[in-house]
Amino acid sequence: MNQQDLESRFQDKIDREVKIEAKDWMPDAYRKTLIRQISQHAHSEVVGMLPEGNWITRAPSLRRKAALLAKVQDEGGHGLYLYAAAETMGVSRDQLLDELHTGKAKYSSIFNYPALSWADMGAIGWLVDGAAIMNQVMLQRTSYGPYSRAMIRICKEESFHQRQGYEILLTLVRGSAEQKAMAQDSLNRWWWPSLMMFGPSDAESTHSAQSMAWKIKRKSNDVLRQAFVDATVPQAQYLGLTIPDPDLKWNEETGHWEFGPIDWDEFWNVVKGNGICNRQRLRDRVNAHEEGAWVRDAALAYAEKKQARKAVVTP
């Protein structure tokens, strides 16, 4: 079968909503796109542990400490699911991590902003995880089977993270004037970076059209961003907080909230490594990997020892 026939059969499977599996034939560009997207997603999960992990010891109560610890643990697990999904495409985990640690691979730019107060744990859960869910719910239906299946559990856990964050802010706004001001300050700082999480506008997105055709993505960046704004503005109103956008207004005709222009210069500056925390995040991630080498070595030695014992017992 020639290349054209293979590509035709491949696209036909996608059009019929048949999942592509690891051993199926796929175009090199499809494989490359998925490795880039899944690995970037995995990197975002493990780097995203850093700003929150820093607040575990400073949580205001044992209940908050336990919940935040569980959330950070979930995110580590999400990274493992996603690295495993990427490995089914024929790339090694060591290669993926090396690309992250050398700065070759990207992760979500939002994790290059600092978490300055306890209220940020609420804003990150409500806004950042909320924005992630908008995109990840669609990924449960992505065309690549291992990625699609990994997203089912991830989305369930991310929903818990979003509710946890919103509840933190709800508690703060019902507290003292200083606590409500803390919540408002956090919203002010995280609102615009959260909108940037969906990526550049559709007109500027270089991968969207092909990813939509392959059904890797189900909805475009701008459509998802609008859905996030429409869902989040009423939640902010319930909290009694003000969205930091003077251009925000309800459009009766379209049934959507209109919002002001996004500072894409800031977005690209952070993506290129010039954000407030880019260097710190990468340094901390590399240090964590190196300091955890003994755990990986011990686990490997145990697995090899267990396998050797099994070989002796098995006739």
Solvent accessible surface area in square Angstrom, and as a share of the most:
residue,aa,sasa,rsa
1,M,138,0.62
2,N,93,0.48
3,Q,102,0.45
4,Q,142,0.63
5,D,65,0.34
6,L,44,0.22
7,E,74,0.33
8,S,69,0.45
9,R,149,0.54
10,F,7,0.03
11,Q,53,0.23
12,D,67,0.35
13,K,52,0.22
14,I,2,0.01
15,D,82,0.42
16,R,144,0.53
17,E,95,0.43
18,V,57,0.33
19,K,69,0.29
20,I,1,0.00
21,E,59,0.26
22,A,37,0.29
23,K,202,0.86
24,D,42,0.22
25,W,92,0.32
26,M,6,0.03
27,P,15,0.09
28,D,117,0.61
29,A,55,0.42
30,Y,0,0.00
31,R,75,0.27
32,K,153,0.65
33,T,19,0.11
34,L,0,0.00
35,I,38,0.19
36,R,89,0.33
37,Q,30,0.14
38,I,0,0.00
39,S,7,0.05
40,Q,67,0.30
41,H,24,0.11
42,A,0,0.00
43,H,0,0.00
44,S,14,0.09
45,E,12,0.05
46,V,16,0.09
47,V,1,0.00
48,G,2,0.02
49,M,54,0.24
50,L,42,0.21
51,P,5,0.03
52,E,2,0.01
53,G,28,0.27
54,N,90,0.46
55,W,24,0.09
56,I,28,0.14
57,T,115,0.67
58,R,122,0.45
59,A,14,0.11
60,P,89,0.56
61,S,50,0.33
62,L,139,0.69
63,R,153,0.56
64,R,23,0.09
65,K,63,0.27
66,A,57,0.44
67,A,28,0.22
68,L,2,0.01
69,L,95,0.47
70,A,43,0.33
71,K,3,0.01
72,V,14,0.08
73,Q,133,0.59
74,D,33,0.17
75,E,10,0.05
76,G,16,0.15
77,G,20,0.19
78,H,0,0.00
79,G,0,0.00
80,L,103,0.51
81,Y,66,0.25
82,L,0,0.00
83,Y,6,0.02
84,A,45,0.35
85,A,5,0.04
86,A,0,0.00
87,E,64,0.29
88,T,56,0.32
89,M,4,0.02
90,G,73,0.70
91,V,14,0.08
92,S,57,0.37
93,R,71,0.26
94,D,113,0.59
95,Q,91,0.40
96,L,1,0.00
97,L,18,0.09
98,D,82,0.43
99,E,35,0.16
100,L,0,0.00
101,H,31,0.14
102,T,94,0.55
103,G,36,0.34
104,K,151,0.64
105,A,21,0.16
106,K,94,0.40
107,Y,30,0.11
108,S,22,0.14
109,S,14,0.09
110,I,1,0.00
111,F,25,0.11
112,N,5,0.03
113,Y,30,0.11
114,P,31,0.20
115,A,16,0.12
116,L,110,0.55
117,S,20,0.13
118,W,27,0.09
119,A,0,0.00
120,D,0,0.00
121,M,4,0.02
122,G,0,0.00
123,A,0,0.00
124,I,4,0.02
125,G,1,0.01
126,W,2,0.01
127,L,0,0.00
128,V,2,0.01
129,D,10,0.05
130,G,3,0.03
131,A,2,0.01
132,A,15,0.12
133,I,24,0.12
134,M,52,0.23
135,N,52,0.27
136,Q,11,0.05
137,V,58,0.33
138,M,33,0.15
139,L,4,0.02
140,Q,52,0.23
141,R,121,0.44
142,T,0,0.00
143,S,6,0.04
144,Y,0,0.00
145,G,0,0.00
146,P,22,0.14
147,Y,1,0.00
148,S,5,0.03
149,R,129,0.47
150,A,18,0.14
151,M,0,0.00
152,I,80,0.41
153,R,139,0.51
154,I,0,0.00
155,C,9,0.05
156,K,142,0.60
157,E,31,0.14
158,E,4,0.02
159,S,35,0.23
160,F,76,0.31
161,H,0,0.00
162,Q,44,0.20
163,R,154,0.56
164,Q,19,0.09
165,G,1,0.01
166,Y,44,0.17
167,E,60,0.27
168,I,3,0.01
169,L,0,0.00
170,L,33,0.16
171,T,68,0.40
172,L,13,0.06
173,V,21,0.12
174,R,164,0.60
175,G,41,0.39
176,S,51,0.33
177,A,83,0.64
178,E,127,0.57
179,Q,72,0.32
180,K,82,0.35
181,A,62,0.48
182,M,70,0.31
183,A,0,0.00
184,Q,42,0.19
185,D,65,0.34
186,S,0,0.00
187,L,0,0.00
188,N,65,0.33
189,R,67,0.25
190,W,4,0.02
191,W,0,0.00
192,W,56,0.20
193,P,10,0.06
194,S,0,0.00
195,L,0,0.00
196,M,4,0.02
197,M,48,0.22
198,F,18,0.07
199,G,12,0.12
200,P,22,0.14
201,S,31,0.20
202,D,54,0.28
203,A,98,0.76
204,E,115,0.51
205,S,24,0.16
206,T,122,0.71
207,H,86,0.39
208,S,9,0.06
209,A,85,0.66
210,Q,84,0.37
211,S,2,0.01
212,M,71,0.32
213,A,52,0.40
214,W,23,0.08
215,K,44,0.19
216,I,0,0.00
217,K,30,0.13
218,R,44,0.16
219,K,86,0.36
220,S,17,0.11
221,N,11,0.06
222,D,54,0.28
223,V,79,0.45
224,L,8,0.04
225,R,6,0.02
226,Q,41,0.18
227,A,38,0.29
228,F,3,0.01
229,V,0,0.00
230,D,33,0.17
231,A,42,0.33
232,T,4,0.03
233,V,2,0.01
234,P,63,0.40
235,Q,59,0.26
236,A,1,0.00
237,Q,104,0.46
238,Y,147,0.56
239,L,7,0.03
240,G,42,0.41
241,L,9,0.05
242,T,93,0.54
243,I,14,0.07
244,P,36,0.23
245,D,12,0.06
246,P,134,0.84
247,D,77,0.40
248,L,37,0.19
249,K,121,0.51
250,W,109,0.38
251,N,35,0.18
252,E,143,0.64
253,E,172,0.77
254,T,80,0.47
255,G,34,0.33
256,H,79,0.35
257,W,40,0.14
258,E,65,0.29
259,F,56,0.23
260,G,7,0.07
261,P,118,0.74
262,I,21,0.11
263,D,76,0.39
264,W,64,0.22
265,D,119,0.61
266,E,62,0.28
267,F,16,0.07
268,W,100,0.35
269,N,68,0.35
270,V,7,0.04
271,V,39,0.22
272,K,146,0.62
273,G,22,0.21
274,N,76,0.39
275,G,12,0.12
276,I,132,0.67
277,C,6,0.04
278,N,16,0.08
279,R,165,0.60
280,Q,77,0.34
281,R,12,0.04
282,L,50,0.25
283,R,133,0.49
284,D,45,0.23
285,R,34,0.13
286,V,37,0.21
287,N,62,0.32
288,A,50,0.38
289,H,43,0.19
290,E,109,0.49
291,E,127,0.57
292,G,18,0.17
293,A,36,0.28
294,W,178,0.63
295,V,77,0.44
296,R,106,0.39
297,D,92,0.48
298,A,54,0.41
299,A,60,0.46
300,L,109,0.54
301,A,57,0.44
302,Y,143,0.54
303,A,52,0.40
304,E,104,0.47
305,K,115,0.49
306,K,128,0.54
307,Q,114,0.51
308,A,56,0.44
309,R,151,0.55
310,K,130,0.55
311,A,69,0.53
312,V,128,0.73
313,V,123,0.70
314,T,79,0.46
315,P,170,1.07
